[in-house]
Amino acid sequence: MFVDNVDIFIASGKGGAGAVSFRREKFVLNGGPDGGDGGDGGDVYFEIDKNADTLSRFRGTKHYKAKNGQPGGGKNYSGKRGEDIIIKIPPGTQIFDFNTNELLYDFTTQVSRTKVLSGGKGGLGNARFKNSINQRPTYAQSGLIGEECHIRLELKLIADVGLVGFPNVGKSTLVSVISNAKPQIADYEFTTLVPNLGVVEPDGMNSFVMADIPGIIDGASEGKGLGIEFLRHIERTKLLVFLIDISNYRAPFVQYQKLKLELKKFSKELYNKPFGIAISKMDTLESCSEVLNDFYISLGVKICEDRIFGLDEKWDYAIYKDFFGKENKQNLSNPLFVIPISSSSHINTDALGFVLLKSLEILYGHKK
């Protein structure tokens, strides 16, 4: 089960109490206080588990507590320190204060293991309080209580490229064709119920991670459908690809406008990300040129004359050669490219991978 949002209670251990004890040994004339210190309480750590991609392990358990420190003993024996608790989480997890919604930790930037709560300090035994005035102290410190917190864990998958589109436009098919991912594919809407990640290696040396999320529908920003629930998973992507279905009953430009509107309502940061457009299912229509040209005119882009990136010559395409040739990072409010593709026929899918890799290199110096 894919779970990306849970709340749990965490607590560090209480410090052990110091001991009140006096030395009592046969044939020893000078006794005295010998109460040992209590042990410190255990700490709470969060650690990245690179083999995990969901928060489902937290659904059965809500409370996580480190062990308490043990009390001190006679003969200056110190109590044992409480055992730490290490909570493993997938990469990309954020930790929020449940009550204030304040972001406490973000495990895209944190080190692999991070201490989030410190255990209570153990109390001092009565041996610590002996001095020239008080030779027989009859008191010791109790251990300090640990820290506790109610937190919310939110998982945001880490990907370089995020696919955005309406249901059943071919997102899962595209991911399965150009990456190593094997998402569920069927000819009905909302086949994808959870996000999917795939690693794309266009040139066999460099790679990037592509994320496919459930389709977005009209009113998604108001809570309709599944897509809005998973939009957080593409908030961290560096580049978006709008997948437009040319065979859809909506005109391509209408699809594009509606998707941009839903993103804008959800997050301005997501809305302002660099993006490109892939027009899918080009093999489903006998004549696409007129529809394609109308879309280019509506976008205000020009058809390219030179073939680059190994693009198939079956359909005209639009790509900003100034952006790719001169490495110009300006005017990213327009699509970086508009490429017609057919995932089922594998037309322009390899070229799309190369264009995406080149875009990431220019924008972010991406090399993996």
C-alpha positions as CSV (number, residue, x, y, z in Angstrom):
1,M,0.0,0.0,0.0
2,F,1.3,3.4,-0.9
3,V,1.1,5.8,2.0
4,D,2.6,9.3,1.8
5,N,1.1,11.1,4.8
6,V,1.0,9.9,8.5
7,D,1.1,11.4,12.0
8,I,3.0,9.8,14.9
9,F,4.0,10.5,18.4
10,I,7.7,10.4,19.3
11,A,9.4,10.7,22.7
12,S,12.9,10.4,24.1
13,G,13.8,8.5,27.2
14,K,13.8,9.8,30.8
15,G,17.0,10.1,32.6
16,G,17.6,7.6,35.4
17,A,17.7,8.8,39.1
18,G,20.9,9.2,41.0
19,A,21.4,6.8,43.9
20,V,21.6,7.6,47.6
21,S,24.0,5.1,49.1
22,F,26.8,4.9,51.7
23,R,29.8,2.7,51.8
24,R,29.5,-0.2,54.3
25,E,32.4,-2.6,54.2
26,K,33.8,-4.8,56.9
27,F,37.1,-3.5,58.3
28,V,36.7,-0.2,56.5
29,L,36.7,2.6,59.1
30,N,36.0,5.6,56.8
31,G,32.7,5.0,54.9
32,G,30.9,7.7,53.0
33,P,28.5,8.4,50.2
34,D,28.9,6.2,47.1
35,G,25.7,6.7,45.2
36,G,26.2,6.6,41.4
37,D,24.7,8.7,38.7
38,G,21.7,7.7,36.7
39,G,22.0,7.0,33.0
40,D,20.9,9.4,30.3
41,G,17.7,8.7,28.5
42,G,17.8,7.4,24.9
43,D,17.6,9.8,21.9
44,V,15.3,9.7,18.9
45,Y,16.9,9.5,15.5
46,F,15.5,9.5,12.0
47,E,17.4,7.7,9.3
48,I,17.0,7.5,5.5
49,D,16.2,4.1,4.2
50,K,17.0,4.1,0.5
51,N,15.1,0.8,0.0
52,A,11.8,2.4,1.2
53,D,9.5,4.4,-1.0
54,T,6.4,4.6,1.2
55,L,5.4,5.4,4.8
56,S,3.2,2.3,5.1
57,R,5.2,1.0,8.0
58,F,3.8,3.7,10.2
59,R,0.2,2.8,9.8
60,G,0.2,0.1,12.5
61,T,2.2,2.0,15.1
62,K,1.6,5.5,16.3
63,H,3.9,5.8,19.3
64,Y,7.7,5.6,19.2
65,K,9.7,6.0,22.4
66,A,13.3,5.6,23.3
67,K,14.3,3.7,26.4
68,N,14.6,5.4,29.8
69,G,18.0,5.6,31.5
70,Q,18.6,3.2,34.4
71,P,19.0,4.5,38.0
72,G,22.4,4.7,39.6
73,G,23.6,2.2,42.2
74,G,25.9,1.9,45.2
75,K,29.7,1.7,45.0
76,N,29.5,4.6,42.5
77,Y,27.9,2.4,39.8
78,S,26.4,4.6,37.1
79,G,23.1,3.5,35.6
80,K,23.0,2.2,32.0
81,R,22.2,4.7,29.3
82,G,18.8,4.3,27.7
83,E,18.7,2.7,24.2
84,D,18.2,5.1,21.3
85,I,15.4,4.6,18.9
86,I,16.1,4.9,15.1
87,I,13.1,5.5,12.9
88,K,13.7,4.7,9.3
89,I,12.0,6.8,6.6
90,P,12.2,6.9,2.8
91,P,14.3,9.7,1.0
92,G,12.3,12.8,0.4
93,T,10.3,12.7,3.7
94,Q,9.5,16.0,5.5
95,I,8.8,16.2,9.2
96,F,6.2,18.8,10.3
97,D,5.0,19.8,13.8
98,F,1.5,18.4,13.8
99,N,0.0,21.4,15.8
100,T,1.8,24.3,14.1
101,N,2.5,22.8,10.7
102,E,6.0,24.1,11.0
103,L,8.6,22.3,8.8
104,L,11.1,20.8,11.2
105,Y,13.3,18.6,9.0
106,D,13.5,17.9,5.3
107,F,15.3,14.6,4.4
108,T,16.3,15.8,0.9
109,T,18.9,18.1,2.6
110,Q,19.4,16.4,6.0
111,V,22.3,14.0,6.6
112,S,21.4,10.3,6.5
113,R,20.9,10.0,10.3
114,T,19.6,13.0,12.2
115,K,18.9,13.3,15.9
116,V,15.5,15.0,16.4
117,L,14.9,14.5,20.2
118,S,17.5,14.3,23.0
119,G,17.0,12.0,26.0
120,G,16.7,13.4,29.5
121,K,19.9,13.8,31.5
122,G,20.5,11.3,34.3
123,G,20.5,12.5,37.9
124,L,23.6,12.8,40.0
125,G,24.2,10.4,42.9
126,N,24.8,11.6,46.4
127,A,28.5,11.0,46.0
128,R,28.6,14.0,43.8
129,F,27.4,16.3,46.7
130,K,30.0,15.4,49.3
131,N,32.1,18.4,50.4
132,S,34.0,19.6,53.4
133,I,30.9,20.9,55.0
134,N,28.5,18.2,54.1
135,Q,30.2,14.9,54.6
136,R,27.1,12.8,54.5
137,P,24.6,14.0,51.8
138,T,21.4,12.1,52.0
139,Y,19.9,13.3,48.7
140,A,20.4,12.8,44.9
141,Q,18.9,14.1,41.8
142,S,16.1,12.6,39.9
143,G,16.6,12.2,36.2
144,L,15.2,14.8,33.8
145,I,12.2,13.9,31.7
146,G,12.7,13.4,28.0
147,E,11.2,15.4,25.1
148,E,8.1,14.4,23.2
149,C,6.4,15.6,20.1
150,H,3.4,15.0,17.8
151,I,4.7,15.1,14.3
152,R,3.4,14.6,10.7
153,L,5.5,12.8,8.1
154,E,4.9,13.8,4.5
155,L,6.6,12.0,1.7
156,K,7.5,13.8,-1.5
157,L,9.2,11.6,-4.1
158,I,12.5,12.9,-5.5
159,A,12.4,13.0,-9.3
160,D,14.0,15.2,-12.0
161,V,11.1,15.3,-14.4
162,G,7.4,15.1,-13.6
163,L,4.6,14.2,-16.0
164,V,1.3,16.1,-15.9
165,G,-1.8,15.3,-17.8
166,F,-5.4,14.3,-17.7
167,P,-6.4,10.6,-17.0
168,N,-5.7,8.1,-19.8
169,V,-3.5,10.4,-21.9
170,G,-0.6,7.9,-22.0
171,K,1.6,8.9,-19.0
172,S,2.1,5.4,-17.7
173,T,2.8,4.1,-21.2
174,L,5.4,6.7,-21.9
175,V,7.1,6.0,-18.6
176,S,7.2,2.3,-19.3
177,V,8.6,2.9,-22.8
178,I,11.5,5.3,-22.0
179,S,12.4,4.1,-18.5
180,N,12.8,1.0,-16.4
181,A,9.5,1.4,-14.6
182,K,6.6,-1.1,-15.1
183,P,3.4,0.8,-14.1
184,Q,0.0,-0.7,-14.5
185,I,-1.4,0.2,-17.9
186,A,-5.0,-0.2,-19.1
187,D,-7.5,1.4,-21.5
188,Y,-9.5,3.2,-18.8
189,E,-9.1,6.3,-16.7
190,F,-7.3,6.3,-13.3
191,T,-5.3,3.2,-14.0
192,T,-2.5,4.9,-12.1
193,L,-3.6,5.2,-8.4
194,V,-0.2,5.9,-6.9
195,P,2.9,7.7,-8.2
196,N,5.5,5.8,-10.2
197,L,9.2,6.5,-10.7
198,G,11.4,5.4,-13.6
199,V,15.0,5.9,-14.4
200,V,15.6,7.2,-18.0
201,E,19.0,6.7,-19.6
202,P,18.9,8.3,-23.1
203,D,22.6,7.9,-23.9
204,G,23.4,4.9,-21.8
205,M,25.7,7.0,-19.5
206,N,23.7,9.9,-18.0
207,S,20.2,9.4,-16.5
208,F,17.4,11.2,-14.8
209,V,14.4,10.1,-12.8
210,M,10.8,10.6,-14.2
211,A,7.7,10.7,-12.0
212,D,4.2,9.7,-13.2
213,I,1.3,10.7,-11.0
214,P,-2.4,10.0,-11.3
215,G,-4.3,12.0,-13.9
216,I,-5.6,15.5,-13.1
217,I,-9.2,16.4,-13.8
218,D,-11.1,19.7,-13.8
219,G,-11.5,21.0,-10.3
220,A,-8.5,19.0,-9.0
221,S,-7.3,22.0,-7.0
222,E,-10.6,21.9,-5.2
223,G,-10.0,18.3,-4.1
224,K,-11.6,16.4,-7.0
225,G,-10.0,13.3,-8.4
226,L,-6.7,11.7,-7.4
227,G,-4.1,14.0,-9.1
228,I,-4.3,16.8,-6.6
229,E,-3.5,14.4,-3.8
230,F,-0.2,13.5,-5.4
231,L,0.8,16.8,-6.9
232,R,3.2,17.2,-3.9
233,H,5.3,14.5,-5.5
234,I,6.2,16.6,-8.5
235,E,6.8,19.8,-6.4
236,R,10.5,18.9,-6.2
237,T,10.9,18.1,-9.8
238,K,13.2,20.3,-11.9
239,L,11.2,20.1,-15.1
240,L,7.6,19.3,-16.0
241,V,6.3,17.7,-19.1
242,F,2.6,18.4,-20.0
243,L,1.3,15.3,-21.8
244,I,-1.4,16.4,-24.3
245,D,-3.7,13.7,-25.9
246,I,-4.3,14.7,-29.5
247,S,-7.2,12.1,-29.7
248,N,-9.0,13.6,-26.7
249,Y,-12.4,15.2,-27.1
250,R,-10.8,18.4,-25.7
251,A,-8.7,20.5,-28.1
252,P,-4.9,20.3,-27.3
253,F,-4.7,24.0,-26.3
254,V,-7.8,23.6,-24.0
255,Q,-6.1,20.6,-22.3
256,Y,-2.9,22.7,-21.8
257,Q,-4.8,25.7,-20.4
258,K,-6.8,23.6,-17.9
259,L,-3.7,21.8,-16.7
260,K,-1.8,25.1,-16.2
261,L,-4.8,26.5,-14.3
262,E,-5.0,23.6,-11.9
263,L,-1.2,23.8,-11.2
264,K,-1.5,27.6,-10.6
265,K,-4.3,27.1,-8.1
266,F,-2.3,24.4,-6.3
267,S,1.1,26.0,-6.1
268,K,2.6,29.0,-7.8
269,E,6.1,27.5,-7.4
270,L,4.9,24.4,-9.3
271,Y,3.2,26.6,-11.9
272,N,6.4,28.6,-12.6
273,K,8.7,25.6,-13.1
274,P,10.3,25.1,-16.6
275,F,8.3,22.8,-18.8
276,G,7.9,21.2,-22.1
277,I,5.0,19.7,-24.0
278,A,4.7,16.2,-25.4
279,I,1.7,15.5,-27.7
280,S,0.7,11.8,-27.2
281,K,-1.2,9.2,-29.3
282,M,-0.2,10.8,-32.6
283,D,-0.7,7.4,-34.3
284,T,-4.4,7.3,-33.4
285,L,-5.5,9.9,-36.0
286,E,-5.1,9.7,-39.8
287,S,-4.5,13.4,-40.2
288,C,-2.9,15.3,-37.3
289,S,-1.3,18.2,-39.2
290,E,-4.2,20.6,-39.0
291,V,-4.8,20.0,-35.3
292,L,-1.1,20.2,-34.6
293,N,-0.7,23.5,-36.5
294,D,-3.6,25.0,-34.7
295,F,-2.0,24.1,-31.4
296,Y,1.3,25.6,-32.4
297,I,-0.5,28.8,-33.5
298,S,-2.3,29.0,-30.1
299,L,1.0,28.5,-28.2
300,G,2.7,31.1,-30.4
301,V,5.6,28.7,-31.4
302,K,7.2,28.1,-34.7
303,I,7.9,24.9,-36.5
304,C,11.5,24.0,-36.7
305,E,13.1,23.3,-40.1
306,D,16.3,21.5,-39.0
307,R,16.0,18.0,-37.5
308,I,17.9,17.7,-34.3
309,F,18.0,15.2,-31.4
310,G,17.1,12.4,-33.9
311,L,13.4,13.5,-34.1
312,D,11.2,11.5,-36.5
313,E,10.2,13.3,-39.6
314,K,6.7,12.1,-39.7
315,W,5.3,15.1,-37.9
316,D,6.3,18.7,-37.6
317,Y,7.6,19.7,-34.2
318,A,8.5,22.9,-32.4
319,I,11.6,23.3,-30.3
320,Y,13.4,26.4,-29.0
321,K,16.8,26.1,-30.7
322,D,17.9,29.4,-29.1
323,F,17.4,27.8,-25.7
324,F,19.3,24.6,-26.6
325,G,21.9,26.2,-28.9
326,K,22.9,29.3,-26.9
327,E,22.0,27.9,-23.5
328,N,19.7,30.8,-22.9
329,K,17.8,30.4,-19.6
330,Q,15.5,33.3,-20.1
331,N,11.8,33.4,-20.8
332,L,11.0,30.1,-19.2
333,S,7.3,31.0,-19.1
334,N,7.0,29.4,-22.6
335,P,7.4,25.7,-23.3
336,L,11.0,24.7,-24.0
337,F,9.8,22.2,-26.6
338,V,6.7,20.8,-28.2
339,I,7.2,17.3,-29.5
340,P,4.6,15.0,-31.0
341,I,5.1,11.4,-29.9
342,S,3.6,7.9,-30.1
343,S,4.5,5.7,-27.2
344,S,2.9,2.6,-28.7
345,S,4.9,3.0,-31.9
346,H,8.0,4.3,-30.2
347,I,8.1,7.4,-32.4
348,N,10.1,10.3,-30.9
349,T,10.2,8.7,-27.5
350,D,14.0,8.3,-27.6
351,A,14.3,11.9,-28.9
352,L,12.1,13.1,-26.0
353,G,14.5,11.5,-23.5
354,F,17.5,13.3,-25.2
355,V,15.7,16.6,-25.1
356,L,14.8,16.2,-21.5
357,L,18.4,15.3,-20.6
358,K,19.7,18.3,-22.5
359,S,17.2,20.6,-20.8
360,L,18.3,19.4,-17.4
361,E,21.9,20.0,-18.3
362,I,21.3,23.5,-19.5
363,L,19.1,24.5,-16.6
364,Y,20.8,22.8,-13.7
365,G,24.1,21.4,-15.0
366,H,22.5,18.0,-14.4
367,K,24.8,15.0,-14.8
368,K,24.1,11.6,-13.3
